Amino acid sequence: MSENLKSSTYDESQIQVLEGLEAVRKRPGMYIGSTSVKGLDHLVYEIVDNAIDESLAGYCKNITVTINKGNTVTVIDDGRGVPTGPHPKLGISTLEVVYTILHAGGKFGGEGYKVSGGLHGVGASVVNALSEWMEVTVYDSRTGREYYQKYERGKPLFSVKEIGPTDKTGTKVTFLPDKEIFETLEFEYDTLLNRLREQAFLNAGVHILFTDDRGDEPVVNDLRYEGGIRSFVEYLNENKTPVSGVIYVAVENENNSAEVAIQYTDTYTENLLSFANDIRTVDGGMHEIGFKISLTNVVNDYARKYKFLKDTDQNLSGEDVREGMTAVISVKLTEAEFEGQTKTKLGNSEMKTVVSKLVNEKLSEYFEEHPAEIRLIIDKVITAQRAREAARKAREAARKKTSFESGQMPDKLRDCNERDPELTEIFIVEGDSAGGSATQGRDSRFQAILPLWGKMLNVEKARADKIYGNDKLAPVITALGAGIGDEFNLEKLRYHKIIIMADADVDGAHIRTLLLTFFFRFMRPLLEHGYVYSAVPPLYKLTRGKTTRVAYSDEERDRVSAEMRGDNPNVKIDISRYKGLGEMDHEELRETTMDPTTRTLRRIELDDAVAADRIFNVLMGEEVEPRKQFIEENAKYAVNLDY
């Protein structure tokens, strides 16, 4: 044991008691996930969720969210307003209690809010603690009067002030995130828009007005969907060709409610979104289990009853039944039980029964009432079954031909020596020339190289049987070792860093997009767990005499050039543009793009699967018009095109 370790003491004086909101400022990641832009955006979610809870309680119809100049945010709702009278136990205004004390809220006893997503009662106070300042104005429906309080870093500057009478109702919150806490104060507009749009879909009739007022002209989004989750499904499928209309079923009782919207399209992928009390249950739960089991049973029963299945013992699998299906499941219940701190999996067993019964009864009725439409769905499901069998045969053929799942790796793979996947990385490289440089420049202890050649298959409109037989994708599947589609097993993954290393040009961007489409459609857990990266090769080589430097952007090129000239503006700097990775020798490639101590990697993260699904469908699908429209609308935002 070192002397330094010996000298450290651990006694009563080392035990800290953090009072009030100090714990939040000390460990913000415990409450909002991180202090990056994700955590910054989370502050907005917390305040908006309080307004949504008022909507779920039946008191709020209008919510406005504004990102102001200076990166403050204002959220206004027309609900009842936070209670302002003296708190019966603490003696101070309940408004101050809500915004300055953790776990203070009306969501614990079931009286203030019968249904609520914000179960922990920490949202408002956490946002206050992590803000440089916050202002709260309450238009109290109980007293008919307006109240106001301001805080700095969670502490009230004065007691709650009574401003006077008002005919408004609701709560207005404005806050400035604390620059001492967050890495950036720039909110992500698109991320917030997607979240607010989702909330508007899940709460039919609620009007959310979202404004970004940071630019020269305000950007306004009016979010109101009377069709609720039916409109949500239509939105998700707007660039797809439907096979059916939107099927909607719902049930409500005293303690809970459930609604399901389903539509089939001509795509080959399943898109199932589930929510509990407006919280996205990414990891599913009991409501999803009930839905999947009953949907499969209903389709099989109908197919047998009307002789679509010639063999009475034949069974359509759940995967076949859900191919090409987009579905939204939304349940609301008084006592939601979420598994884990992240609240991504619903644990209430009764919701399995509620959703299962709903689908069994209501969906069976719909099938009987719409025979022509259901015939198209059944035909698609049976086609999916045949394709799955074809995929099985293709997979077996590929295994015999290329020794899938055996020790034999692709011929072009230059594997590494390390076998612990947590310590290894694989570079998927464009072309044999770059592959040769990468092989020479790598650290063979933990870096593997897999060169690809030519353009690979666009998998956006392809089934698994086409994937296994593709000579460009089969080596990727074999090298990674985890399988694809329903057979994908993350525990078998051979590398925990999968690095796409392509040229910084249009062709390189296309290859990256094709690979990302493949990973998203057939190996999505790679993206969900953050195992996929994009290498960032330099764009420019700058030389002055024997001194050579590189630059990764036009701005860096100009800055480095000026630095190399020093005090003599007449010194000539030779600047050459790298046309591709193959132009670099192995030492340049290692130093600039491969060496973990000097390289730059971009992790490809899947923050919003809904948005990703839409983008991949637009950019890689067969419909030309939506892609043209997307390019026209977004060209003005394009920067760093060489990346």
C-alpha positions in Angstrom: 0.0 0.0 0.0 1.4 3.4 -1.0 2.1 6.1 1.7 -0.4 8.4 -0.1 -3.2 5.8 0.4 -2.2 5.2 4.0 -2.4 8.8 4.9 -5.9 9.3 3.7 -8.4 9.2 6.6 -11.9 7.8 6.7 -13.9 8.8 9.8 -17.0 10.7 10.8 -15.7 13.9 9.2 -15.6 12.3 5.8 -19.4 11.7 5.7 -21.0 14.5 3.8 -24.7 15.4 4.2 -25.9 17.4 1.1 -28.8 19.6 2.1 -31.6 20.6 -0.2 -30.7 20.6 -3.9 -26.9 20.4 -3.2 -27.0 16.7 -4.1 -28.3 17.5 -7.5 -25.6 20.0 -8.3 -23.0 17.7 -6.9 -24.1 14.7 -9.0 -26.3 16.0 -11.8 -25.8 12.9 -13.9 -27.8 10.9 -11.4 -30.8 13.0 -12.1 -30.6 13.9 -15.8 -28.3 11.3 -17.2 -25.4 13.6 -18.3 -24.3 17.2 -18.5 -23.9 17.0 -22.2 -26.5 18.4 -24.6 -28.7 15.3 -23.8 -28.9 16.4 -20.2 -29.5 20.0 -21.3 -32.5 18.9 -23.4 -33.7 16.8 -20.5 -34.3 19.9 -18.5 -37.0 20.9 -21.0 -38.6 17.4 -20.9 -39.0 17.7 -17.1 -40.9 20.9 -17.2 -43.0 19.9 -20.2 -43.8 16.6 -18.6 -45.4 18.5 -15.7 -47.6 20.3 -18.2 -48.5 17.0 -19.9 -49.4 15.6 -16.5 -51.9 18.4 -16.1 -53.3 17.4 -19.5 -53.6 13.8 -18.5 -55.5 15.0 -15.4 -57.9 16.7 -17.8 -57.0 20.4 -17.0 -54.6 21.5 -19.7 -55.2 21.9 -23.4 -52.4 24.3 -24.5 -48.7 24.2 -23.9 -46.2 26.6 -25.4 -42.5 25.9 -25.4 -40.0 28.6 -26.5 -36.3 28.6 -26.8 -35.4 32.3 -26.3 -32.4 34.3 -27.4 -29.7 33.7 -24.9 -30.7 30.0 -24.5 -33.3 30.5 -21.9 -36.4 28.3 -22.2 -40.0 29.3 -21.4 -42.8 26.7 -20.8 -46.4 27.8 -20.3 -49.4 25.7 -19.7 -53.1 26.5 -19.1 -53.6 23.9 -16.4 -54.7 24.5 -12.8 -51.4 26.1 -11.7 -49.0 24.8 -9.1 -50.7 25.1 -5.6 -49.6 28.3 -3.9 -51.1 28.1 -0.4 -49.1 27.3 2.7 -47.8 23.7 2.8 -49.5 21.9 5.8 -46.3 20.5 7.1 -43.6 23.0 6.1 -45.5 26.2 6.5 -44.0 27.9 3.4 -45.8 28.3 0.1 -46.4 25.0 -1.7 -45.0 26.7 -4.9 -41.7 27.1 -3.2 -41.8 23.5 -1.9 -42.3 22.1 -5.4 -39.4 24.0 -6.9 -36.8 23.7 -4.1 -37.4 20.4 -2.4 -36.6 17.0 -4.0 -39.4 14.4 -4.2 -42.1 17.0 -3.5 -45.1 16.7 -5.8 -48.7 15.7 -6.3 -47.9 12.4 -7.9 -47.4 10.0 -5.0 -50.8 9.5 -3.4 -52.9 9.2 -6.5 -55.2 12.2 -5.6 -53.4 15.1 -7.3 -52.7 13.0 -10.4 -54.4 9.8 -11.2 -52.1 9.2 -14.2 -48.6 10.6 -14.3 -45.3 10.0 -16.1 -43.2 12.0 -13.6 -43.4 9.5 -10.8 -40.4 10.6 -8.7 -41.5 14.2 -8.1 -38.0 15.5 -8.8 -38.4 17.2 -12.2 -39.1 20.9 -11.3 -36.7 21.1 -8.4 -33.9 19.4 -10.4 -34.3 21.9 -13.3 -34.2 24.7 -10.7 -31.0 23.3 -9.1 -29.2 23.1 -12.4 -30.3 26.5 -13.6 -28.3 29.7 -13.2 -31.7 31.3 -12.5 -35.4 30.3 -12.8 -38.6 32.3 -12.7 -42.0 30.8 -12.0 -45.3 32.5 -12.4 -48.5 30.7 -11.3 -52.0 31.7 -12.3 -53.7 29.8 -9.6 -57.2 28.5 -10.6 -58.0 27.9 -6.9 -57.5 31.6 -5.8 -57.9 33.5 -9.1 -54.6 35.3 -8.4 -51.1 35.5 -9.8 -48.0 34.6 -7.9 -44.3 34.9 -8.7 -40.9 33.6 -7.4 -37.4 33.7 -8.7 -34.4 31.5 -7.8 -30.7 31.3 -8.4 -29.1 27.9 -8.6 -32.1 26.4 -6.8 -32.4 29.0 -3.9 -35.3 31.4 -3.7 -34.3 35.1 -3.8 -37.4 36.1 -1.9 -40.7 34.6 -0.6 -43.5 34.0 -3.1 -45.0 37.3 -4.2 -48.7 37.8 -4.8 -49.0 39.9 -7.9 -52.7 40.4 -8.0 -56.0 39.0 -9.6 -55.9 37.2 -12.9 -58.3 35.5 -15.2 -55.6 33.1 -16.5 -54.9 29.6 -15.2 -51.7 27.6 -15.4 -48.0 27.8 -14.8 -45.2 29.7 -16.6 -41.6 28.7 -16.1 -38.5 30.3 -17.6 -35.0 29.1 -16.8 -31.4 29.5 -17.9 -29.3 26.4 -17.6 -26.1 26.8 -15.5 -22.9 27.2 -17.5 -21.0 25.8 -14.5 -22.9 22.5 -14.9 -23.4 21.9 -18.6 -20.9 21.4 -21.4 -23.0 23.5 -23.8 -26.0 25.8 -23.4 -27.1 25.2 -27.1 -30.4 23.2 -27.1 -30.9 20.7 -29.9 -33.9 22.0 -31.8 -34.6 18.8 -33.8 -34.3 16.6 -30.7 -36.8 18.7 -28.7 -39.1 18.9 -31.7 -39.3 15.1 -32.0 -40.0 14.7 -28.3 -42.7 17.4 -28.3 -44.3 16.0 -31.5 -44.4 12.6 -29.8 -46.2 14.0 -26.8 -48.7 15.8 -29.0 -49.5 12.5 -30.8 -49.9 10.6 -27.5 -52.3 13.1 -26.1 -55.0 13.7 -28.8 -56.2 17.3 -28.9 -53.4 18.8 -26.8 -52.0 21.8 -28.5 -48.2 22.3 -28.2 -46.7 25.4 -29.8 -42.9 25.1 -30.1 -40.9 28.1 -31.1 -37.2 28.5 -31.6 -36.5 32.3 -31.3 -32.7 32.2 -31.4 -32.3 33.1 -35.1 -33.1 36.1 -37.1 -36.6 34.7 -37.8 -38.5 32.5 -35.3 -39.1 28.9 -36.3 -42.6 27.9 -35.2 -44.1 24.4 -35.1 -47.8 24.0 -34.3 -48.2 20.5 -32.9 -51.8 19.3 -32.6 -53.1 15.9 -33.6 -56.8 15.1 -33.1 -56.2 11.6 -34.3 -53.8 10.8 -31.5 -51.8 7.6 -32.1 -53.7 7.0 -35.3 -52.1 10.2 -36.6 -48.8 9.0 -35.1 -48.8 5.8 -37.2 -49.7 7.8 -40.4 -46.8 10.1 -39.7 -44.4 7.2 -39.2 -45.6 5.7 -42.5 -46.0 8.8 -44.6 -43.1 7.8 -47.0 -44.1 4.2 -47.2 -46.7 2.4 -49.3 -49.5 1.1 -47.1 -51.0 -2.4 -47.4 -53.8 -1.6 -45.0 -55.5 1.3 -43.4 -54.8 2.3 -39.8 -56.4 -0.2 -37.5 -57.3 1.4 -34.1 -58.6 -0.3 -31.0 -59.0 1.1 -27.4 -60.3 0.2 -24.0 -60.6 2.2 -20.8 -61.7 1.3 -17.3 -61.5 2.9 -13.8 -57.8 2.2 -13.2 -56.2 2.1 -16.6 -56.6 2.5 -20.4 -54.9 1.0 -23.5 -55.0 2.0 -27.1 -53.3 0.4 -30.1 -52.9 1.6 -33.7 -51.6 -0.6 -36.4 -50.8 -0.3 -40.1 -49.1 -2.6 -42.6 -46.8 -1.3 -45.3 -44.9 -3.0 -48.1 -41.6 -2.7 -46.2 -39.9 -5.7 -44.6 -39.1 -4.2 -41.1 -41.2 -4.0 -38.0 -41.6 -0.7 -36.3 -43.2 -1.1 -32.9 -43.3 1.8 -30.4 -44.8 1.4 -26.9 -45.5 3.9 -24.2 -46.7 3.9 -20.6 -48.0 7.2 -19.2 -46.5 8.9 -22.2 -43.0 7.5 -21.3 -41.3 5.6 -24.2 -40.8 2.0 -23.0 -37.8 1.3 -25.2 -37.2 -2.1 -23.6 -40.9 -3.0 -23.9 -42.6 -4.7 -21.0 -45.9 -6.4 -20.2 -48.0 -4.3 -22.6 -45.8 -5.3 -25.5 -45.8 -8.9 -24.5 -49.6 -9.0 -24.4 -49.8 -7.2 -27.8 -47.4 -9.5 -29.6 -48.9 -12.8 -28.3 -52.5 -11.8 -29.1 -51.7 -10.3 -32.5 -50.0 -13.5 -33.5 -52.9 -15.6 -32.2 -55.6 -13.4 -33.9 -53.9 -13.6 -37.3 -53.3 -17.4 -37.1 -56.9 -18.0 -36.0 -58.3 -15.9 -38.9 -55.9 -17.5 -41.4 -57.0 -21.0 -40.3 -60.7 -20.1 -40.1 -60.8 -18.9 -43.7 -58.4 -21.6 -45.1 -55.5 -19.3 -45.9 -53.3 -21.9 -44.2 -53.8 -25.2 -46.0 -52.1 -27.2 -43.3 -54.1 -26.9 -40.0 -50.8 -27.5 -38.1 -49.1 -24.7 -39.9 -48.3 -21.7 -37.7 -47.4 -18.2 -38.7 -44.6 -16.9 -36.4 -44.7 -13.6 -34.5 -41.9 -12.3 -36.7 -43.8 -13.1 -39.9 -47.0 -11.5 -38.5 -45.2 -8.2 -37.6 -43.1 -7.9 -40.8 -43.9 -4.5 -42.4 -46.1 -3.6 -39.5 -46.0 -0.1 -37.8 -47.7 -0.1 -34.4 -48.0 2.3 -31.5 -49.2 1.0 -28.1 -50.1 3.5 -25.4 -51.2 2.5 -21.9 -52.0 4.8 -19.0 -52.4 3.5 -15.5 -52.5 4.8 -12.0 -49.6 2.9 -10.5 -47.1 2.4 -13.2 -44.2 0.1 -12.2 -41.1 0.7 -14.3 -38.1 -1.6 -14.2 -34.8 0.2 -13.6 -34.0 3.8 -13.1 -34.3 4.7 -16.7 -38.0 3.7 -16.8 -37.7 1.9 -20.1 -39.6 -1.3 -19.3 -43.1 -1.6 -17.9 -43.5 -4.2 -15.2 -47.2 -4.1 -14.4 -48.4 -7.7 -15.1 -52.1 -6.6 -15.3 -51.3 -4.6 -18.5 -50.4 -7.8 -20.3 -53.9 -9.0 -19.7 -55.6 -5.6 -20.6 -53.7 -5.3 -23.9 -54.1 -9.0 -24.7 -57.8 -8.9 -24.2 -58.2 -5.7 -26.2 -56.3 -7.1 -29.2 -58.1 -10.5 -29.0 -61.6 -9.0 -28.9 -61.4 -5.8 -30.8 -58.9 -6.9 -33.5 -60.9 -10.0 -34.2 -64.0 -7.9 -34.7 -62.1 -5.6 -37.1 -60.8 -8.6 -39.1 -64.3 -9.9 -39.5 -65.6 -6.5 -40.6 -62.8 -5.8 -43.2 -62.2 -9.1 -45.1 -60.7 -7.5 -48.2 -58.2 -5.5 -46.2 -57.3 -8.4 -44.0 -56.7 -10.7 -47.0 -53.9 -8.3 -48.1 -52.4 -8.5 -44.6 -52.6 -12.3 -44.5 -51.1 -12.6 -48.0 -48.2 -10.4 -46.8 -47.7 -12.4 -43.7 -47.6 -15.7 -45.6 -45.2 -14.2 -48.1 -43.0 -13.2 -45.1 -43.1 -16.8 -43.9 -42.0 -18.1 -47.2 -39.2 -15.5 -47.3 -38.1 -16.5 -43.8 -37.8 -20.1 -45.0 -35.8 -18.9 -48.0 -33.6 -16.9 -45.6 -33.0 -20.0 -43.5 -32.0 -22.0 -46.6 -29.8 -19.1 -47.8 -28.2 -18.9 -44.3 -27.5 -22.6 -44.3 -26.0 -22.4 -47.8 -23.9 -19.4 -46.8 -22.7 -21.4 -43.8 -21.6 -24.3 -45.9 -20.0 -22.0 -48.5 -18.2 -19.5 -46.1 -18.2 -21.4 -42.8 -20.5 -19.0 -41.0 -20.2 -19.3 -37.3 -17.1 -21.4 -37.6 -13.5 -20.4 -36.9 -12.9 -19.6 -40.6 -13.0 -15.9 -41.3 -13.3 -14.0 -44.6 -10.2 -14.1 -46.8 -9.8 -10.4 -46.8 -10.0 -10.0 -43.0 -6.7 -9.2 -41.3 -7.7 -10.2 -37.7 -6.1 -9.0 -34.5 -4.3 -11.1 -31.8 -6.5 -10.1 -28.9 -9.7 -12.1 -28.4 -11.5 -10.1 -25.7 -14.1 -8.2 -27.6 -14.1 -5.3 -25.1 -10.4 -4.7 -26.1 -10.7 -5.1 -29.9 -11.8 -2.9 -32.8 -12.3 -3.5 -36.5 -11.9 -1.0 -39.3 -14.2 -1.6 -42.2 -12.2 0.1 -45.0 -13.2 1.2 -48.5 -11.1 -0.5 -51.1 -8.0 -2.8 -51.2 -5.6 0.1 -51.5 -6.7 1.8 -48.3 -7.0 -1.7 -46.8 -3.3 -2.3 -47.5 -2.3 1.0 -45.9 -4.5 0.3 -42.9 -3.1 -3.2 -42.4 0.4 -1.8 -42.3 -0.5 1.1 -40.1 -2.6 -0.8 -37.5 -1.6 -2.2 -34.1 -2.2 -5.9 -34.8 -2.6 -6.6 -31.1 -6.1 -5.2 -31.0 -6.9 -3.7 -34.5 -8.5 -5.8 -37.3 -8.9 -4.7 -40.9 -11.7 -5.7 -43.3 -11.5 -4.1 -46.8 -14.7 -3.8 -48.8 -14.8 -3.3 -52.6 -17.4 -1.8 -54.8 -20.9 -0.6 -53.8 -22.7 -2.9 -51.4 -26.4 -3.8 -51.4 -28.9 -1.2 -50.3 -30.8 -3.2 -47.7 -33.7 -0.8 -47.2 -36.0 -2.8 -49.3 -34.4 -6.3 -48.9 -35.1 -9.4 -46.9 -32.6 -11.5 -45.0 -32.4 -14.1 -47.8 -30.9 -11.4 -50.1 -28.4 -10.4 -47.3 -26.8 -13.8 -46.7 -26.1 -14.3 -50.4 -24.5 -10.9 -50.9 -20.8 -11.0 -51.4 -20.2 -7.5 -50.0 -22.2 -8.0 -46.8 -21.5 -11.7 -46.0 -17.9 -10.9 -45.0 -19.1 -8.2 -42.6 -21.6 -10.6 -41.0 -19.0 -13.4 -40.7 -16.3 -11.1 -39.3 -18.6 -9.6 -36.6 -19.8 -13.0 -35.6 -23.1 -12.0 -34.1 -25.6 -12.9 -36.9 -28.3 -10.7 -38.2 -32.0 -10.0 -37.8 -33.8 -12.2 -35.3 -30.7 -14.3 -34.8 -28.5 -11.4 -33.8 -26.7 -12.0 -30.5 -24.7 -9.2 -29.1 -22.9 -11.6 -26.7 -21.2 -13.2 -29.8 -19.9 -9.9 -31.2 -16.2 -10.2 -31.8 -15.3 -6.4 -31.6 -16.8 -3.7 -29.4 -15.5 -0.9 -31.7 -16.7 -1.2 -35.3 -15.1 1.7 -37.2 -16.3 2.7 -40.7 -13.2 4.2 -42.4 -14.2 5.7 -45.8 -12.9 8.5 -47.9 -14.0 12.0 -47.1 -16.0 12.5 -50.3 -19.4 11.7 -51.8 -18.6 8.1 -52.5 -17.3 7.6 -49.0 -20.4 9.2 -47.5 -22.5 6.8 -49.7 -20.7 3.8 -48.4 -21.1 5.0 -44.8 -24.8 5.4 -45.3 -25.2 2.0 -46.9 -23.4 0.4 -44.0 -25.4 2.3 -41.4 -28.6 1.3 -43.1 -27.5 -2.3 -42.9 -26.6 -2.0 -39.2 -29.9 -0.2 -38.4 -32.1 -2.7 -40.2 -30.4 -6.0 -39.4 -28.0 -5.3 -36.5 -29.7 -2.5 -34.6 -28.3 -3.4 -31.1 -24.9 -2.3 -32.4 -26.2 1.3 -32.7 -28.3 1.1 -29.6 -25.2 0.1 -27.5 -22.8 2.6 -29.1 -20.5 0.1 -30.8 -20.4 1.8 -34.2 -18.0 4.7 -35.0 -17.0 6.7 -38.0 -13.3 7.5 -38.5 -12.4 11.1 -39.3 -9.5 11.2 -41.8 -7.8 14.6 -42.4 -8.8 16.6 -45.5 -5.6 18.6 -46.0 -1.8 18.1 -45.8 0.2 21.3 -45.2 3.9 21.3 -45.7 6.6 23.9 -45.0 10.1 22.6 -45.6 10.4 19.5 -43.5 7.4 20.3 -41.3 4.1 18.6 -42.1 0.8 19.1 -40.5 -2.8 18.0 -41.3 -6.2 19.7 -41.1 -9.6 18.2 -40.8 -11.7 21.2 -42.1 -11.3 24.3 -44.1 -11.3 26.4 -41.0 -8.5 24.3 -39.4 -6.6 24.5 -42.7 -6.6 28.3 -42.6 -5.7 28.4 -39.0 -2.8 25.9 -39.3 -1.5 27.6 -42.4 -1.4 30.9 -40.5 0.4 29.3 -37.6 3.0 27.7 -40.0 3.7 31.1 -41.6 4.3 32.7 -38.2 5.4 36.3 -38.5 6.2 36.0 -42.2 3.1 36.2 -44.4 5.2 35.6 -47.5 6.3 32.1 -46.5 4.9 29.6 -49.0 2.8 26.7 -47.5 2.2 23.8 -49.7 -1.4 22.6 -49.2 -2.6 19.4 -50.8 -6.1 17.9 -50.6 -6.3 14.2 -49.7 -8.4 12.6 -52.4 -8.7 9.3 -50.5 -7.3 7.1 -47.8 -5.4 5.2 -50.4 -3.2 8.3 -51.0 -1.8 8.2 -47.4 1.1 6.0 -46.6 0.6 3.7 -43.6 2.4 6.1 -41.2 0.2 9.0 -42.1 -2.9 6.8 -41.8 -1.9 5.5 -38.4 -1.0 8.9 -37.0 -4.0 10.8 -38.3 -6.8 8.2 -38.3 -6.0 5.0 -36.5 -3.8 5.6 -33.4 -6.1 5.9 -30.4 -3.9 8.6 -28.9 -4.1 10.9 -31.9 -7.2 10.0 -33.9 -10.7 11.4 -33.8 -13.7 9.1 -33.9 -17.4 9.9 -34.1 -19.7 7.5 -32.2 -22.8 6.8 -34.2 -25.6 7.0 -31.6 -29.3 6.0 -32.0 -31.0 8.8 -29.9 -34.3 8.6 -31.7 -35.2 5.3 -33.5 -38.4 6.9 -34.8 -36.5 9.7 -36.5 -33.9 7.3 -37.8 -36.5 5.0 -39.3 -38.0 7.9 -41.2 -34.7 9.2 -42.4 -33.4 5.8 -43.7 -36.7 5.3 -45.4 -36.6 8.7 -47.1 -32.9 8.5 -48.1 -32.6 4.8 -49.0 -36.1 3.8 -50.0 -37.6 3.5 -53.5 -39.7 6.7 -53.4 -37.8 9.5 -55.2 -40.1 12.5 -54.4 -39.7 12.4 -50.6 -35.9 12.2 -51.0 -35.9 15.1 -53.4 -38.0 17.1 -51.0 -35.8 16.2 -48.1 -32.7 17.4 -50.0 -34.3 20.7 -51.0 -35.5 21.4 -47.5 -32.2 20.6 -45.8 -29.5 21.6 -48.2 -29.3 25.0 -46.6 -28.3 23.3 -43.3 -25.5 21.2 -44.8 -22.0 22.0 -43.6 -18.7 20.2 -43.7 -19.8 18.3 -46.8 -16.3 16.7 -47.0 -17.0 14.8 -43.7 
